[in-house]
Amino acid sequence: MRTFFLIAILFVGGFVNAQTELTSSKIIQIKAKVDQMASKYKDSINSRLGDTKSSIGTDFKTDVYRVDKLADLKVGVDYSTAGMTAAIVSLNNDYDALLNKYYTILMKRLTPEDQEKLKIAQRNWLNFRDSEIQVITTVSKGEYSGGGTIQSNIMAGRISDLTKQRLNEIMDHLNQFMD
Protein backbone atom coordinates (compact mmCIF):
# COMPACT_ATOMS: atom_id res chain seq x y z
CA MET A 1 0.00 0.00 0.00
CA ARG A 2 2.86 2.39 0.79
CA THR A 3 4.38 1.68 -2.61
CA PHE A 4 1.09 2.54 -4.31
CA PHE A 5 0.89 5.91 -2.51
CA LEU A 6 4.51 6.69 -3.29
CA ILE A 7 3.98 5.93 -6.98
CA ALA A 8 0.75 7.98 -6.99
CA ILE A 9 2.49 10.96 -5.38
CA LEU A 10 5.38 10.80 -7.85
CA PHE A 11 2.95 10.43 -10.75
CA VAL A 12 0.85 13.44 -9.70
CA GLY A 13 3.98 15.45 -8.89
CA GLY A 14 5.28 14.73 -12.36
CA PHE A 15 2.17 16.27 -13.89
CA VAL A 16 2.28 19.29 -11.61
CA ASN A 17 5.93 20.03 -12.46
CA ALA A 18 5.77 18.99 -16.11
CA GLN A 19 6.90 21.43 -18.73
CA THR A 20 4.23 23.27 -20.61
CA GLU A 21 4.02 24.53 -24.13
CA LEU A 22 5.21 28.06 -24.69
CA THR A 23 2.05 29.62 -26.11
CA SER A 24 1.68 33.20 -27.28
CA SER A 25 -0.36 34.04 -24.16
CA LYS A 26 2.38 32.54 -21.98
CA ILE A 27 4.98 34.63 -23.82
CA ILE A 28 2.91 37.77 -23.14
CA GLN A 29 2.81 36.87 -19.43
CA ILE A 30 6.54 36.24 -19.38
CA LYS A 31 7.28 39.54 -21.13
CA ALA A 32 5.12 41.42 -18.62
CA LYS A 33 6.97 39.75 -15.75
CA VAL A 34 10.33 40.55 -17.35
CA ASP A 35 9.33 44.19 -17.86
CA GLN A 36 8.55 44.47 -14.13
CA MET A 37 11.82 42.79 -13.20
CA ALA A 38 13.80 45.01 -15.60
CA SER A 39 12.18 48.14 -14.20
CA LYS A 40 13.19 47.14 -10.67
CA TYR A 41 16.68 46.26 -11.91
CA LYS A 42 17.04 49.67 -13.58
CA ASP A 43 15.80 51.43 -10.45
CA SER A 44 18.33 49.54 -8.33
CA ILE A 45 21.17 50.57 -10.66
CA ASN A 46 20.06 54.21 -10.58
CA SER A 47 19.69 54.24 -6.80
CA ARG A 48 23.14 52.69 -6.33
CA LEU A 49 24.63 55.34 -8.56
CA GLY A 50 22.50 58.10 -7.05
CA ASP A 51 21.14 58.98 -10.47
CA THR A 52 17.68 60.34 -11.02
CA LYS A 53 17.87 60.03 -14.79
CA SER A 54 18.94 57.07 -16.85
CA SER A 55 22.29 56.92 -18.62
CA ILE A 56 23.14 54.97 -21.75
CA GLY A 57 25.11 52.52 -19.58
CA THR A 58 22.10 51.91 -17.35
CA ASP A 59 19.86 51.50 -20.37
CA PHE A 60 22.33 49.02 -21.87
CA LYS A 61 22.57 46.95 -18.70
CA THR A 62 18.79 46.95 -18.39
CA ASP A 63 18.29 45.96 -22.02
CA VAL A 64 20.72 43.04 -21.72
CA TYR A 65 19.15 42.00 -18.40
CA ARG A 66 15.72 42.04 -20.06
CA VAL A 67 16.67 39.80 -22.98
CA ASP A 68 18.64 37.40 -20.78
CA LYS A 69 15.74 37.07 -18.30
CA LEU A 70 13.26 36.57 -21.12
CA ALA A 71 15.29 33.66 -22.45
CA ASP A 72 15.70 32.18 -18.95
CA LEU A 73 11.98 32.28 -18.28
CA LYS A 74 11.14 30.81 -21.69
CA VAL A 75 13.44 27.87 -20.96
CA GLY A 76 11.80 27.52 -17.55
CA VAL A 77 8.48 26.91 -19.26
CA ASP A 78 9.62 24.73 -22.15
CA TYR A 79 12.84 22.99 -21.21
CA SER A 80 12.71 20.46 -24.01
CA THR A 81 15.67 20.49 -26.37
CA ALA A 82 13.53 22.17 -29.02
CA GLY A 83 12.24 24.68 -26.46
CA MET A 84 15.74 25.55 -25.32
CA THR A 85 16.94 25.95 -28.90
CA ALA A 86 13.97 28.20 -29.70
CA ALA A 87 14.72 30.32 -26.62
CA ILE A 88 18.38 30.67 -27.60
CA VAL A 89 17.50 31.59 -31.20
CA SER A 90 15.06 34.19 -29.85
CA LEU A 91 17.80 35.42 -27.49
CA ASN A 92 20.14 35.86 -30.45
CA ASN A 93 17.46 37.82 -32.31
CA ASP A 94 17.02 40.05 -29.26
CA TYR A 95 20.79 40.58 -29.00
CA ASP A 96 20.82 41.46 -32.69
CA ALA A 97 18.08 44.06 -32.14
CA LEU A 98 20.11 45.56 -29.29
CA LEU A 99 23.22 45.49 -31.47
CA ASN A 100 21.36 47.52 -34.08
CA LYS A 101 20.06 49.93 -31.43
CA TYR A 102 23.46 50.66 -29.90
CA TYR A 103 25.23 50.67 -33.29
CA THR A 104 22.79 53.40 -34.38
CA ILE A 105 23.49 55.38 -31.21
CA LEU A 106 27.24 55.07 -31.83
CA MET A 107 26.84 56.11 -35.47
CA LYS A 108 25.00 59.27 -34.45
CA ARG A 109 27.87 60.29 -32.18
CA LEU A 110 30.50 60.02 -34.91
CA THR A 111 31.43 62.46 -37.65
CA PRO A 112 30.50 61.38 -41.19
CA GLU A 113 34.12 60.46 -41.89
CA ASP A 114 34.32 58.30 -38.77
CA GLN A 115 30.91 56.77 -39.45
CA GLU A 116 32.40 55.27 -42.58
CA LYS A 117 35.11 53.57 -40.49
CA LEU A 118 32.46 52.04 -38.23
CA LYS A 119 30.46 50.87 -41.25
CA ILE A 120 33.54 49.13 -42.64
CA ALA A 121 34.28 47.52 -39.27
CA GLN A 122 30.66 46.34 -38.97
CA ARG A 123 30.65 44.89 -42.50
CA ASN A 124 33.88 43.05 -41.65
CA TRP A 125 32.34 41.74 -38.43
CA LEU A 126 29.25 40.55 -40.32
CA ASN A 127 31.51 38.65 -42.75
CA PHE A 128 33.41 37.17 -39.80
CA ARG A 129 30.14 36.22 -38.06
CA ASP A 130 28.79 34.50 -41.17
CA SER A 131 32.05 32.59 -41.65
CA GLU A 132 32.14 31.62 -37.99
CA ILE A 133 28.54 30.36 -38.17
CA GLN A 134 29.64 28.08 -41.02
CA VAL A 135 32.44 26.70 -38.82
CA ILE A 136 30.09 26.28 -35.84
CA THR A 137 27.58 24.46 -38.03
CA THR A 138 30.32 22.23 -39.43
CA VAL A 139 31.83 21.19 -36.12
CA SER A 140 28.34 20.55 -34.72
CA LYS A 141 27.81 17.75 -37.25
CA GLY A 142 27.54 14.32 -35.70
CA GLU A 143 30.74 13.12 -37.32
CA TYR A 144 32.72 15.73 -35.34
CA SER A 145 30.68 16.32 -32.21
CA GLY A 146 29.35 12.87 -31.54
CA GLY A 147 25.85 14.04 -32.42
CA GLY A 148 22.84 14.16 -30.22
CA THR A 149 19.98 16.57 -29.92
CA ILE A 150 21.94 18.80 -27.55
CA GLN A 151 24.11 19.92 -30.50
CA SER A 152 21.35 22.26 -31.65
CA ASN A 153 21.50 24.01 -28.26
CA ILE A 154 25.28 24.23 -28.32
CA MET A 155 25.27 25.56 -31.86
CA ALA A 156 22.57 28.16 -31.15
CA GLY A 157 24.37 29.22 -27.97
CA ARG A 158 27.69 29.74 -29.72
CA ILE A 159 26.02 31.81 -32.44
CA SER A 160 24.23 33.87 -29.79
CA ASP A 161 27.54 34.40 -28.00
CA LEU A 162 29.00 35.93 -31.18
CA THR A 163 26.23 38.51 -31.34
CA LYS A 164 26.42 39.30 -27.64
CA GLN A 165 30.19 39.76 -27.86
CA ARG A 166 29.80 42.27 -30.70
CA LEU A 167 27.05 44.05 -28.77
CA ASN A 168 29.46 44.44 -25.84
CA GLU A 169 32.19 45.70 -28.19
CA ILE A 170 29.85 48.38 -29.55
CA MET A 171 29.00 49.39 -25.98
CA ASP A 172 32.71 49.54 -25.16
CA HIS A 173 33.08 52.07 -27.97
CA LEU A 174 30.17 54.09 -26.60
CA ASN A 175 31.76 54.06 -23.15
CA GLN A 176 34.69 56.00 -24.60
CA PHE A 177 32.50 59.07 -25.06
CA MET A 178 32.48 61.68 -22.36
CA ASP A 179 29.00 62.88 -21.58
C-alpha positions, 0 to 999 in steps of 0.5 A, spaced: 500 500 500 505 504 501 508 503 494 502 505 491 501 511 494 509 513 493 507 511 486 501 515 486 504 521 489 510 521 484 505 520 478 501 526 480 507 530 482 510 529 475 504 532 472 504 538 476 511 540 475 511 537 467 513 542 462 508 546 458 508 549 451 510 556 450 504 559 447 503 566 445 499 568 451 504 565 456 509 569 452 505 575 453 505 573 461 513 572 461 514 579 457 510 582 462 513 579 468 520 581 465 518 588 464 517 588 471 523 585 473 527 590 468 524 596 471 526 594 478 533 592 476 534 599 472 531 602 479 536 599 483 542 601 478 540 608 478 539 608 486 546 605 487 549 610 482 545 616 485 542 617 479 535 620 477 535 620 470 537 614 466 544 613 462 546 609 456 550 605 460 544 603 465 539 602 459 544 598 456 545 593 462 537 593 463 536 591 455 541 586 456 538 584 463 531 584 459 533 579 454 537 574 458 531 574 463 526 573 457 530 567 455 531 564 462 523 564 463 522 561 456 526 555 458 523 555 464 516 553 461 519 549 455 525 545 457 525 540 451 531 540 447 527 544 441 524 549 447 531 551 449 533 551 442 527 556 440 529 560 446 536 561 444 534 563 437 530 568 440 535 570 445 540 571 439 534 575 435 534 580 441 541 581 442 541 582 434 536 588 435 540 591 441 546 590 437 542 595 431 540 599 437 546 601 440 550 601 433 545 606 431 546 610 437 554 610 436 553 612 429 550 618 431 555 620 435 561 620 430 562 624 424 560 622 417 568 620 416 568 616 422 561 613 421 564 610 414 570 607 419 564 604 423 560 601 417 567 598 414 568 595 421 561 592 422 561 589 415 567 586 416 564 583 423 558 581 419 563 577 414 566 574 420 560 572 423 557 569 417 564 565 416 564 563 424 557 560 423 559 556 417 564 553 422 560 552 428 555 548 423 560 544 421 563 542 427 556 541 430 555 535 425 555 528 428 561 526 425 565 531 429 561 532 435 558 525 436 551 528 435 545 528 439 539 533 440 543 537 444 548 539 439 542 544 436 542 548 443 550 548 443 550 551 436 545 556 437 548 558 444 555 559 440 552 563 435 548 567 440 555 568 444 558 571 437 552 577 437 552 578 444 560 579 444 559 584 438 554 588 442 558 588 448 564 591 443 559 596 440 557 598 448 565 599 449 566 604 444 560 608 446 563 608 453 569 611 450 565 618 449 564 623 455 558 625 456 
